[in-house]
Amino acid sequence: MSLEIGTIVTGKVVSILPFGAFVEIEKGKTGLVHISEIASDYVKDIGDYLKVGDSVRVKLISIDPKGKISLSIKKAAAEEKPAAQEPAKPRPIRPSNFDWSASSKSTADLSFEDKLSRFKSDSDERMQDLKRSMDSKRSGGYKR
């Protein structure tokens, strides 16, 4: 079997070290599965995930010029799972206390300038309310 980068093969765990696990993928060919490539979540102890003699599916990540083989269990598992649909992004929720139909009917007959002046006056009122509430919060809770 020729080893090509990106192929997924089944191998046998030969040894476990603190930084990863060595997996035999062919007779005489072993590769390292680094601790970061064992699972998608944080791996503190490799023994919680693998044992010597386990059969695992690994993806061949790289082969360096010296012949060292890098493997990944995490990437092999991700490719084998069918691509699940991503959950829908939450859409913004319309405020329930706002009457959407009333605003569109009342401004439908107005010109752009009238709509702009109405928006400006509403905005000024809201800014004044906001200033008042902020000033009362800044006073430290007592009036002078």
Sine and cosine of phi, psi and omega as CSV:
sin_phi,cos_phi,sin_psi,cos_psi,sin_omega,cos_omega
0.00,0.00,0.77,-0.63,0.04,-1.00
-1.00,0.04,0.66,-0.75,-0.03,-1.00
-1.00,-0.04,0.88,-0.48,0.04,-1.00
-0.86,-0.51,0.61,-0.79,0.01,-1.00
-0.89,0.45,0.74,-0.67,0.01,-1.00
0.99,-0.17,-0.19,0.98,0.01,-1.00
-0.98,0.18,0.49,-0.87,0.04,-1.00
-0.95,-0.33,0.81,-0.58,-0.02,-1.00
-0.75,-0.66,0.27,-0.96,0.08,-1.00
-0.98,-0.18,0.72,-0.69,0.00,-1.00
-0.70,-0.71,0.08,-1.00,-0.04,-1.00
-0.86,-0.50,0.75,-0.67,0.01,-1.00
-0.93,0.36,0.85,-0.52,-0.05,-1.00
-0.99,-0.12,-0.69,0.72,0.01,-1.00
-0.48,-0.88,0.40,-0.91,0.00,-1.00
-0.83,-0.56,0.77,-0.64,0.05,-1.00
-0.85,-0.53,0.20,-0.98,-0.03,-1.00
-0.87,0.49,-0.42,0.91,-0.06,-1.00
-0.98,-0.19,-0.08,1.00,-0.01,-1.00
0.22,-0.98,-0.17,-0.98,-0.02,-1.00
-0.76,-0.65,0.65,-0.76,0.08,-1.00
-1.00,-0.06,0.75,-0.66,-0.06,-1.00
-0.85,-0.53,0.78,-0.62,0.06,-1.00
-1.00,0.08,0.87,-0.50,-0.04,-1.00
-0.97,-0.26,-0.39,0.92,0.12,-0.99
-0.61,-0.79,0.21,-0.98,0.08,-1.00
-0.87,0.50,0.90,-0.44,0.05,-1.00
1.00,0.09,-0.10,0.99,0.01,-1.00
-0.94,-0.35,0.89,-0.45,0.04,-1.00
-0.84,-0.54,0.50,-0.86,0.04,-1.00
-0.73,-0.68,0.30,-0.95,-0.04,-1.00
-0.98,-0.21,0.76,-0.65,0.18,-0.98
-0.98,-0.20,0.96,-0.29,-0.01,-1.00
-0.91,0.42,0.44,-0.90,-0.03,-1.00
-0.83,0.55,-0.52,0.85,0.00,-1.00
-0.97,0.25,-0.22,0.97,-0.03,-1.00
-0.96,-0.27,0.19,0.98,-0.02,-1.00
-0.99,0.13,-0.72,0.69,-0.03,-1.00
-0.59,-0.81,0.31,-0.95,-0.03,-1.00
-0.97,0.25,-0.36,0.93,0.05,-1.00
-0.99,-0.13,0.05,-1.00,-0.05,-1.00
-0.92,0.39,0.78,-0.63,0.00,-1.00
-0.95,-0.32,0.94,-0.35,0.03,-1.00
-1.00,0.01,-0.69,0.72,-0.01,-1.00
-0.81,-0.59,0.87,-0.50,-0.03,-1.00
-0.90,0.44,-0.49,0.87,0.01,-1.00
-0.87,0.49,-0.38,0.93,0.05,-1.00
-0.95,0.32,-0.36,0.93,-0.07,-1.00
-0.94,-0.35,-0.57,0.82,-0.09,-1.00
-0.73,-0.68,0.43,-0.90,0.11,-0.99
-0.71,-0.71,0.45,-0.89,0.04,-1.00
-0.88,0.47,0.75,-0.66,-0.02,-1.00
0.99,-0.16,-0.22,0.97,0.02,-1.00
-0.90,0.43,0.58,-0.81,0.12,-0.99
-0.99,-0.11,0.81,-0.58,-0.06,-1.00
-0.74,-0.67,0.48,-0.88,0.11,-0.99
-1.00,-0.04,0.80,-0.60,-0.04,-1.00
-0.76,-0.65,0.47,-0.88,0.08,-1.00
-0.96,-0.29,0.71,-0.70,0.02,-1.00
-0.98,0.20,0.91,-0.41,-0.05,-1.00
-1.00,0.02,-0.76,0.65,-0.04,-1.00
-0.38,-0.92,0.37,-0.93,0.13,-0.99
-0.75,-0.66,0.88,-0.48,-0.02,-1.00
-1.00,0.09,0.19,-0.98,-0.06,-1.00
-0.85,0.53,-0.45,0.89,0.01,-1.00
-0.99,0.16,-0.12,0.99,0.03,-1.00
0.99,-0.13,0.10,0.99,0.03,-1.00
-0.96,0.29,0.73,-0.69,-0.07,-1.00
-0.95,-0.31,0.79,-0.61,0.07,-1.00
-0.97,-0.23,0.74,-0.68,-0.05,-1.00
-0.82,-0.57,0.32,-0.95,0.03,-1.00
-0.60,-0.80,0.84,-0.54,0.10,-0.99
-0.98,0.17,-0.62,0.79,-0.05,-1.00
-0.87,0.49,-0.72,0.69,-0.02,-1.00
-0.95,0.32,-0.54,0.84,0.04,-1.00
-0.92,0.40,-0.67,0.74,0.00,-1.00
-0.92,0.39,-0.60,0.80,-0.02,-1.00
-0.92,0.40,-0.59,0.81,-0.01,-1.00
-0.97,0.24,-0.51,0.86,-0.04,-1.00
-0.97,0.23,-0.46,0.89,0.02,-1.00
-0.95,0.31,0.66,-0.75,0.08,-1.00
-0.91,0.42,0.62,-0.78,-0.03,-1.00
-0.90,0.43,0.96,-0.28,0.02,-1.00
-0.97,0.23,0.52,-0.86,0.03,-1.00
-0.92,0.40,0.67,-0.74,0.03,-1.00
-0.95,0.32,0.60,-0.80,0.02,-1.00
-0.89,0.45,0.57,-0.82,-0.02,-1.00
-0.90,0.43,0.64,-0.77,0.03,-1.00
-0.94,0.33,0.66,-0.75,0.01,-1.00
-0.90,0.43,0.74,-0.67,0.01,-1.00
-1.00,0.01,0.46,-0.89,0.05,-1.00
-0.90,0.45,0.61,-0.79,-0.04,-1.00
-1.00,-0.09,0.73,-0.68,0.05,-1.00
-0.94,0.33,0.63,-0.78,0.07,-1.00
-0.89,0.46,0.73,-0.69,-0.07,-1.00
-0.98,0.21,-0.35,0.94,-0.05,-1.00
-1.00,0.03,0.08,1.00,-0.02,-1.00
-0.96,-0.26,0.77,-0.64,0.01,-1.00
-1.00,0.00,0.98,-0.17,-0.08,-1.00
-0.93,0.37,-0.56,0.83,-0.04,-1.00
-0.95,0.33,-0.57,0.82,-0.03,-1.00
-0.93,0.38,-0.64,0.77,-0.05,-1.00
-0.94,0.35,-0.59,0.81,-0.02,-1.00
-0.96,0.29,-0.54,0.84,0.01,-1.00
-0.96,0.28,-0.65,0.76,-0.09,-1.00
-0.96,0.28,-0.45,0.89,-0.02,-1.00
-0.99,-0.17,-0.03,1.00,-0.04,-1.00
-0.91,0.42,-0.55,0.83,-0.07,-1.00
-1.00,0.05,-0.19,0.98,-0.09,-1.00
-0.99,0.14,0.46,-0.89,0.07,-1.00
-0.99,0.17,0.14,-0.99,-0.01,-1.00
-0.88,0.48,-0.67,0.74,-0.01,-1.00
-0.89,0.46,-0.65,0.76,0.01,-1.00
-0.92,0.40,-0.67,0.75,0.05,-1.00
-0.89,0.46,-0.65,0.76,-0.01,-1.00
-0.91,0.41,-0.68,0.73,0.00,-1.00
-0.92,0.39,-0.61,0.79,0.05,-1.00
-0.90,0.43,-0.69,0.73,0.03,-1.00
-0.87,0.49,-0.68,0.73,-0.03,-1.00
-0.90,0.43,-0.69,0.72,0.00,-1.00
-0.92,0.40,-0.65,0.76,0.06,-1.00
-0.88,0.47,-0.66,0.75,-0.01,-1.00
-0.91,0.41,-0.66,0.75,0.03,-1.00
-0.89,0.46,-0.66,0.75,0.02,-1.00
-0.89,0.46,-0.68,0.73,0.00,-1.00
-0.91,0.41,-0.63,0.78,0.02,-1.00
-0.90,0.43,-0.64,0.77,0.03,-1.00
-0.90,0.43,-0.67,0.74,0.06,-1.00
-0.87,0.49,-0.67,0.74,0.01,-1.00
-0.90,0.43,-0.68,0.74,0.03,-1.00
-0.88,0.48,-0.69,0.72,0.01,-1.00
-0.87,0.49,-0.70,0.71,-0.02,-1.00
-0.93,0.37,-0.59,0.81,0.02,-1.00
-0.94,0.34,-0.63,0.78,0.02,-1.00
-0.90,0.43,-0.62,0.79,0.00,-1.00
-0.93,0.36,-0.51,0.86,0.03,-1.00
-0.97,0.25,-0.51,0.86,-0.03,-1.00
-0.98,0.22,-0.35,0.94,-0.10,-0.99
-0.94,0.33,-0.15,0.99,0.03,-1.00
1.00,0.08,0.17,0.99,0.08,-1.00
1.00,-0.06,0.02,1.00,0.04,-1.00
-0.77,-0.63,0.42,-0.91,-0.01,-1.00
-0.98,-0.20,0.54,-0.84,0.00,-1.00
-0.99,-0.12,0.00,0.00,0.00,0.00
